[in-house]
């Protein structure tokens, strides 16, 4: 049976600045990067876009790729 791993890419524009988050973590190296460049980098790593959600000026893109890894339980982040 095929196994999948998933990745979320969130982008938000505010006052002319575009920020990208991968799986909830800010990617400072991608600040103001062209969207096509970002998704082509992910595609080059084997990620396939499978979903899009838009709320206001924020978009979330869902990607998946096949994996041989055993599934792991989601990690809980410690309280801030």
WOQUILIN-V768468 format. One record per pair of residues at least 4 apart in sequence whose C-alpha atoms are under 7 Angstrom apart, sorted by the first residue. I is the first residue (numbers start at 1). J is the second residue. D is the distance in whole Angstrom. If there is no record, write none. Layout:
# WOQUILIN-V768468
i	j	d
I	J	D
I	J	D
This chain:
# WOQUILIN-V768468
i	j	d
2	66	7
3	66	6
3	67	6
3	68	7
4	64	6
4	65	6
4	66	5
4	67	5
5	64	6
5	65	6
5	66	6
5	67	6
6	63	6
6	64	4
6	65	7
7	23	6
7	62	6
7	63	5
7	64	6
8	22	6
8	23	5
8	60	7
8	61	6
8	62	5
8	63	6
9	20	7
9	21	6
9	22	5
9	23	6
9	60	6
9	61	5
9	62	6
10	20	6
10	21	5
10	22	7
10	59	6
10	60	4
10	61	6
11	18	7
11	19	6
11	20	5
11	21	6
11	58	6
11	59	5
11	60	7
12	18	6
12	19	5
12	20	7
12	57	6
12	58	4
12	59	7
13	17	5
13	18	4
13	19	7
13	57	6
13	58	7
14	18	7
17	32	6
18	31	6
18	32	5
19	31	5
19	32	6
20	26	6
20	27	6
20	30	6
20	31	7
21	25	5
21	26	4
21	27	5
22	26	7
22	27	7
33	38	7
34	38	7
35	39	6
36	40	6
37	41	6
38	42	7
39	43	6
40	44	6
41	45	7
42	46	7
42	47	5
43	47	5
43	48	6
46	65	6
47	63	6
47	64	5
47	65	5
48	63	5
48	64	5
48	65	6
49	61	7
49	62	6
49	63	4
49	64	7
50	62	6
50	63	5
50	64	7
51	61	6
51	62	5
52	60	6
52	61	5
52	62	6
53	59	6
53	60	5
53	61	7
54	58	6
54	59	4
54	60	6
55	59	6
